[in-house]
Amino acid sequence: MHTVDLRGVCCPTNFVKAKLALEMVDEGTVVELLLNDGEPVKNVPRSLKGEGHKLLGLKQAEEGHYVLTIEKVGE
């Protein structure tokens, strides 16, 4: 599983970085994205779902950030 730390990255840059990370992996690969609360945790999952990727989970870590688990779908 790949993990991409996007904590401290502002919108829409965090979505762009998430999208680029997904372009680097094969279809069916599961990727974890670490996101801050607020705009990132609202916008990034919605935007990636809009791109056609499969959202597998979103949970808050003990440290306060969020972990978005996503599966790459299609090219």
Secondary structure as GFF3:
##gff-version 3
##sequence-region A 1 75
A	DSSP	beta_strand	2	5	.	.	.	ID=ss1
A	DSSP	alpha_helix	13	23	.	.	.	ID=ss2
A	DSSP	beta_strand	30	35	.	.	.	ID=ss3
A	DSSP	alpha_helix	39	50	.	.	.	ID=ss4
A	DSSP	beta_strand	54	60	.	.	.	ID=ss5
A	DSSP	beta_strand	66	71	.	.	.	ID=ss6
###
